[in-house]
Amino acid sequence: MARVVALVDDIFFQAKMLETARQVGVEVETYSTGDAFLAAARQGVPALLIVDLNARGGAIEALDQLRAMNNERPVVAFLSHVQVELAERARAAGCEQVLPRSKFTQNLPSILAQARSNTS
């Protein structure tokens, strides 16, 4: 089963991600701090890393550390659509995709399914 590691501190959104992952057949581990997220990202080889850029647990700092670790796993980040500067910082820190929260939510099943196909 594909493993996805996510930095998301919103418990309602965590529940949505976990339910969607169950439906898609992917294992999602959610963490509310950048340190816990990074520790989990270092274990094994997650198929995908997801970062809520509005997480209070140091999202940009976690992305910077991933880049410093020469991370080769895909990283998808999401944020409020009006946070243009934060989106640019995330891209500069190595995020492959930075999506508005609404688009991320809409595409979550296909994002997770892609993670599943990355491990096949």
C-alpha positions as CSV (number, residue, x, y, z in Angstrom):
1,M,0.0,0.0,0.0
2,A,1.3,3.4,-0.9
3,R,2.4,5.6,2.0
4,V,1.8,9.3,2.1
5,V,3.1,11.6,4.9
6,A,1.3,14.9,5.5
7,L,1.8,18.0,7.6
8,V,-1.7,19.1,8.4
9,D,-2.7,20.5,11.8
10,D,-6.4,21.0,11.0
11,I,-8.2,18.0,12.6
12,F,-11.2,18.3,10.3
13,F,-9.0,18.3,7.2
14,Q,-7.0,15.4,8.6
15,A,-10.2,13.4,8.9
16,K,-11.2,14.3,5.3
17,M,-7.7,13.2,4.1
18,L,-7.8,9.9,6.0
19,E,-11.3,9.1,4.7
20,T,-10.3,9.9,1.1
21,A,-7.2,7.8,1.5
22,R,-9.2,4.9,2.8
23,Q,-11.5,5.1,-0.3
24,V,-8.5,5.3,-2.7
25,G,-6.5,2.6,-1.0
26,V,-3.6,4.7,0.3
27,E,-2.1,5.0,3.8
28,V,-1.9,8.6,4.9
29,E,0.0,9.5,8.1
30,T,-0.8,13.0,9.3
31,Y,1.4,15.1,11.6
32,S,0.8,18.5,13.1
33,T,4.4,19.7,13.5
34,G,7.2,20.1,11.0
35,D,9.6,18.1,13.2
36,A,7.2,15.1,13.4
37,F,6.5,15.3,9.7
38,L,10.2,15.3,8.9
39,A,10.9,12.4,11.1
40,A,8.2,10.4,9.4
41,A,9.4,11.5,5.9
42,R,12.8,10.1,6.7
43,Q,11.4,6.7,7.6
44,G,11.0,4.4,4.6
45,V,10.2,5.9,1.3
46,P,6.8,7.7,1.2
47,A,5.3,7.8,-2.2
48,L,4.2,11.4,-1.6
49,L,4.6,14.2,0.8
50,I,1.8,16.7,1.4
51,V,2.2,20.0,3.2
52,D,-0.5,22.4,4.4
53,L,1.4,25.7,4.1
54,N,-0.9,27.2,6.7
55,A,0.0,24.6,9.4
56,R,1.2,26.3,12.5
57,G,4.0,23.7,13.0
58,G,6.6,25.2,10.6
59,A,5.6,24.2,7.1
60,I,8.1,26.4,5.2
61,E,10.9,25.4,7.5
62,A,10.0,21.7,6.9
63,L,10.1,22.3,3.2
64,D,13.5,24.0,3.5
65,Q,14.8,21.0,5.5
66,L,13.5,18.6,2.9
67,R,15.4,20.5,0.2
68,A,18.5,20.4,2.4
69,M,18.1,16.6,2.6
70,N,18.0,16.4,-1.2
71,N,14.5,15.1,-1.1
72,E,13.5,13.3,-4.3
73,R,10.0,12.4,-3.4
74,P,7.1,14.4,-4.8
75,V,5.8,17.3,-2.6
76,V,2.3,18.8,-3.0
77,A,1.5,21.8,-0.9
78,F,-1.8,23.7,-0.5
79,L,-2.8,27.1,0.9
80,S,-5.3,29.9,0.7
81,H,-5.6,31.1,-2.9
82,V,-4.7,34.7,-1.9
83,Q,-1.2,33.8,-0.4
84,V,0.8,34.3,-3.6
85,E,4.1,35.1,-1.8
86,L,3.8,32.0,0.4
87,A,3.2,29.9,-2.7
88,E,6.3,31.3,-4.3
89,R,8.3,30.5,-1.2
90,A,7.0,26.9,-1.3
91,R,8.0,26.6,-4.9
92,A,11.5,27.9,-4.1
93,A,11.7,25.4,-1.3
94,G,11.1,22.5,-3.8
95,C,7.4,21.9,-4.0
96,E,6.4,20.4,-7.3
97,Q,2.8,21.5,-6.9
98,V,1.3,24.3,-4.9
99,L,-2.4,24.4,-5.1
100,P,-5.2,26.5,-3.6
101,R,-6.9,24.6,-0.8
102,S,-10.1,24.4,-2.8
103,K,-8.4,22.8,-5.8
104,F,-6.4,20.5,-3.6
105,T,-9.6,19.3,-1.9
106,Q,-11.3,18.8,-5.2
107,N,-8.3,16.8,-6.6
108,L,-7.4,14.9,-3.5
109,P,-8.7,11.5,-4.7
110,S,-6.6,11.8,-7.9
111,I,-3.5,13.2,-6.0
112,L,-3.7,10.2,-3.7
113,A,-4.3,7.8,-6.5
114,Q,-1.2,9.1,-8.3
115,A,0.8,8.3,-5.1
116,R,-0.6,4.8,-5.3
117,S,0.6,4.4,-8.9
118,N,4.0,5.8,-8.0
119,T,4.6,2.7,-5.9
120,S,3.4,0.2,-8.5
